[in-house]
């Protein structure tokens, strides 16, 4: 076994550990936001300072992983598989950084606006729905063997989660629209609606970024994934060998 191969594998292991440490930090940010909002219905000055510290830590973690990734490329001169892995990490930490930004953005909006209990309830439902969906998608990442053995099956599982999320997300939007016709809604309806709409959109984008991260690591195993992603739409979710079907369709298309 060459020394360069050992360096590459060690580099992958270190990057993976740091990446999962970062995404666990982001998960914790969202979890704390849900817990605090559920208990207090608002964000105190003390909690605001805590979220600012967590946001600052997110920025440092992203910068550290980016530096490590660049150093890994320059030092190891990696072959295609490892290079795709490093590129996937770089893309994914950008997604994680945006997910962390959404937390502090939501905190700022909640603090600046006097939202009704009904509005807080809608926001909490949006956060919980987003967080639960994010957890299911990240579970696919944590069980890395699933992606190694059958990456396209993991993509299908993520699609199923997303379809369920979209269905329940419509209920959130329905609740949001009903505020307009609620006679008990205060006069500052524009402020309330704009604030909730932005926050609910942040919750939705949170899920999109989680899916992006999963797709980035599928790309490590399936180099043609992003070019042929649409081919997977016709696959049977119950087919154990979906990766083989995907590969055959991809090869067939490339031969034409």
C-alpha positions as CSV (number, residue, x, y, z in Angstrom):
1,X,0.0,0.0,0.0
2,X,1.5,3.3,-1.1
3,X,2.2,6.1,1.4
4,X,0.2,8.5,-0.7
5,X,-2.9,6.2,-0.5
6,X,-2.6,6.1,3.3
7,X,-2.4,9.9,3.4
8,X,-5.5,10.2,1.2
9,X,-7.5,7.8,3.3
10,X,-6.4,9.6,6.5
11,X,-7.3,12.9,4.9
12,X,-10.8,11.6,4.0
13,X,-11.3,10.3,7.6
14,X,-10.3,13.6,9.1
15,X,-12.4,15.6,6.7
16,X,-15.4,13.4,7.3
17,X,-15.1,13.8,11.1
18,X,-14.9,17.6,10.9
19,X,-17.8,17.7,8.4
20,X,-20.1,15.7,10.7
21,X,-19.0,17.8,13.7
22,X,-20.1,20.9,11.7
23,X,-23.4,19.5,10.6
24,X,-24.2,18.3,14.2
25,X,-23.5,21.9,15.3
26,X,-26.0,23.2,12.7
27,X,-28.6,20.6,13.8
28,X,-28.1,21.7,17.4
29,X,-28.7,25.4,16.4
30,X,-32.1,24.5,14.9
31,X,-33.0,22.2,17.8
32,X,-32.2,25.0,20.3
33,X,-34.3,27.5,18.3
34,X,-37.3,25.2,18.3
35,X,-36.9,24.4,22.0
36,X,-36.5,28.1,23.1
37,X,-39.4,29.4,20.9
38,X,-41.7,26.6,22.1
39,X,-41.0,27.4,25.7
40,X,-40.8,31.2,25.7
41,X,-42.6,32.3,22.5
42,X,-39.8,34.9,22.0
43,X,-36.0,35.2,22.0
44,X,-34.5,36.9,25.1
45,X,-31.3,39.0,25.0
46,X,-29.4,36.2,26.6
47,X,-30.5,33.6,24.1
48,X,-29.8,36.0,21.3
49,X,-26.2,36.3,22.4
50,X,-26.0,32.5,22.5
51,X,-27.2,32.2,18.9
52,X,-24.7,34.9,17.8
53,X,-21.9,32.8,19.4
54,X,-23.2,29.7,17.7
55,X,-23.3,31.6,14.4
56,X,-19.7,32.8,14.9
57,X,-18.6,29.2,15.6
58,X,-20.3,28.0,12.4
59,X,-18.3,30.6,10.4
60,X,-15.1,29.4,11.9
61,X,-15.9,25.7,11.4
62,X,-16.6,26.4,7.7
63,X,-13.4,28.3,7.3
64,X,-11.3,25.5,9.0
65,X,-12.8,22.7,6.8
66,X,-12.3,24.8,3.7
67,X,-8.6,25.3,4.6
68,X,-8.2,21.6,5.4
69,X,-9.8,20.7,2.0
70,X,-7.6,23.0,0.0
71,X,-4.5,21.7,1.9
72,X,-5.6,18.1,1.2
73,X,-5.7,18.8,-2.5
74,X,-2.4,20.6,-2.7
75,X,-0.6,18.0,-0.5
76,X,-2.1,14.7,-1.7
77,X,-2.6,15.4,-5.4
78,X,-5.7,13.2,-5.2
79,X,-7.1,11.0,-7.9
80,X,-10.7,11.4,-9.2
81,X,-12.5,9.6,-6.3
82,X,-10.8,11.6,-3.5
83,X,-11.0,14.8,-5.5
84,X,-14.8,14.4,-5.9
85,X,-15.0,13.7,-2.1
86,X,-13.1,16.9,-1.3
87,X,-15.2,18.9,-3.7
88,X,-18.4,17.5,-2.2
89,X,-17.2,18.5,1.3
90,X,-16.5,22.1,0.0
91,X,-20.0,22.3,-1.6
92,X,-21.7,20.8,1.5
93,X,-20.1,23.1,4.1
94,X,-21.5,26.0,2.0
95,X,-25.0,24.5,2.4
96,X,-24.4,24.0,6.1
97,X,-23.3,27.6,6.5
98,X,-26.5,28.8,4.8
99,X,-28.6,26.6,7.1
100,X,-26.8,28.1,10.1
101,X,-27.4,31.6,8.7
102,X,-31.2,30.9,8.5
103,X,-31.2,30.3,12.3
104,X,-29.8,33.8,13.2
105,X,-31.9,35.4,10.5
106,X,-35.1,33.9,12.0
107,X,-34.0,35.0,15.4
108,X,-33.5,38.6,14.2
109,X,-37.0,38.7,12.6
110,X,-38.7,37.2,15.6
111,X,-37.0,39.7,17.9
112,X,-37.8,42.7,15.7
113,X,-41.5,42.0,15.3
114,X,-44.3,41.6,17.8
115,X,-45.8,38.4,16.5
116,X,-49.1,36.9,17.7
117,X,-49.3,33.5,19.4
118,X,-51.0,32.2,16.3
119,X,-48.0,33.4,14.2
120,X,-45.5,31.8,16.6
121,X,-47.5,28.6,16.4
122,X,-47.2,28.6,12.6
123,X,-43.5,29.3,12.7
124,X,-42.9,26.5,15.2
125,X,-44.8,24.1,13.0
126,X,-42.7,25.1,10.0
127,X,-39.5,24.7,12.1
128,X,-40.5,21.3,13.4
129,X,-41.5,20.1,9.9
130,X,-38.2,21.3,8.5
131,X,-36.1,19.9,11.3
132,X,-37.7,16.4,11.1
133,X,-37.2,16.3,7.4
134,X,-33.6,17.4,7.8
135,X,-33.0,14.7,10.4
136,X,-34.4,11.9,8.0
137,X,-32.1,13.1,5.2
138,X,-29.1,13.3,7.4
139,X,-29.8,9.8,8.7
140,X,-29.0,8.6,5.1
141,X,-25.6,10.4,5.4
142,X,-24.8,9.0,8.8
143,X,-25.4,5.4,7.5
144,X,-22.7,6.0,4.9
145,X,-22.6,2.3,3.9
146,X,-26.1,2.9,2.3
147,X,-24.6,5.5,0.0
148,X,-21.5,3.4,-0.7
149,X,-23.5,0.3,-1.7
150,X,-26.5,1.9,-3.3
151,X,-26.3,5.7,-3.7
152,X,-29.3,6.0,-6.0
153,X,-31.5,4.2,-3.5
154,X,-30.4,6.9,-1.0
155,X,-31.5,9.5,-3.5
156,X,-34.9,7.9,-3.8
157,X,-35.3,7.8,-0.1
158,X,-34.6,11.5,0.0
159,X,-37.1,12.1,-2.7
160,X,-39.8,10.3,-0.7
161,X,-39.0,12.4,2.4
162,X,-39.2,15.5,0.2
163,X,-42.5,14.6,-1.3
164,X,-44.0,14.1,2.2
165,X,-42.5,17.4,3.3
166,X,-44.1,19.2,0.4
167,X,-47.5,17.8,1.3
168,X,-47.2,18.9,4.9
169,X,-45.7,22.3,3.9
170,X,-48.9,23.1,2.0
171,X,-50.7,22.9,5.4
172,X,-48.3,25.5,6.8
173,X,-49.1,27.8,3.9
174,X,-52.8,27.2,4.4
175,X,-52.5,28.2,8.1
176,X,-50.5,31.3,6.9
177,X,-53.3,32.3,4.5
178,X,-56.0,32.0,7.1
179,X,-54.4,34.7,9.2
180,X,-55.5,37.2,6.5
181,X,-59.2,36.4,7.2
182,X,-58.9,36.1,11.0
183,X,-60.9,38.9,12.6
184,X,-58.6,38.8,15.6
185,X,-55.5,39.6,13.6
186,X,-54.0,43.0,14.5
187,X,-54.0,45.9,12.1
188,X,-50.2,45.4,11.3
189,X,-51.2,42.5,9.0
190,X,-48.5,43.3,6.4
191,X,-45.7,43.1,9.0
192,X,-47.0,39.9,10.4
193,X,-47.4,38.2,7.1
194,X,-44.1,39.3,5.6
195,X,-42.2,38.2,8.8
196,X,-43.9,34.8,8.9
197,X,-43.5,34.3,5.1
198,X,-39.8,34.9,5.2
199,X,-39.3,32.6,8.2
200,X,-41.3,29.8,6.6
201,X,-39.3,30.2,3.4
202,X,-36.1,29.9,5.4
203,X,-37.4,26.6,6.9
204,X,-38.2,25.3,3.4
205,X,-34.8,26.2,2.1
206,X,-33.2,24.5,5.0
207,X,-34.6,21.2,3.7
208,X,-33.4,22.0,0.2
209,X,-29.8,22.4,1.5
210,X,-30.1,19.1,3.3
211,X,-31.0,17.4,0.1
212,X,-28.1,19.2,-1.7
213,X,-25.6,17.8,0.8
214,X,-26.9,14.2,0.3
215,X,-26.6,14.7,-3.5
216,X,-23.1,16.0,-3.1
217,X,-22.0,12.8,-1.4
218,X,-23.9,10.6,-3.9
219,X,-21.8,12.3,-6.5
220,X,-18.7,10.8,-4.9
221,X,-20.0,7.3,-5.7
222,X,-21.8,8.1,-9.0
223,X,-19.7,10.6,-11.0
224,X,-22.5,11.0,-13.6
225,X,-25.2,11.6,-11.0
226,X,-25.8,15.3,-11.7
227,X,-25.8,14.8,-15.5
228,X,-28.3,11.9,-15.4
229,X,-30.3,12.7,-12.2
230,X,-33.5,12.8,-14.2
231,X,-33.1,9.1,-15.2
232,X,-33.7,8.0,-11.7
233,X,-37.3,9.4,-11.7
234,X,-38.5,6.2,-13.6
235,X,-36.9,3.8,-11.2
236,X,-38.9,1.5,-8.9
237,X,-38.4,2.6,-5.2
238,X,-38.6,-1.1,-4.1
239,X,-35.9,-2.3,-6.5
240,X,-33.0,-3.3,-4.4
241,X,-30.5,-3.0,-7.3
242,X,-31.5,0.5,-8.3
243,X,-27.9,1.6,-8.7
244,X,-27.4,-1.2,-11.3
245,X,-30.5,0.0,-13.2
246,X,-29.3,3.6,-13.0
247,X,-25.8,2.6,-14.3
248,X,-27.3,0.6,-17.2
249,X,-29.5,3.5,-18.2
250,X,-26.6,5.9,-18.0
251,X,-24.3,3.6,-20.1
252,X,-27.1,3.1,-22.6
253,X,-27.5,6.8,-23.0
254,X,-23.8,7.4,-23.3
255,X,-23.5,4.8,-26.1
256,X,-26.1,6.5,-28.2
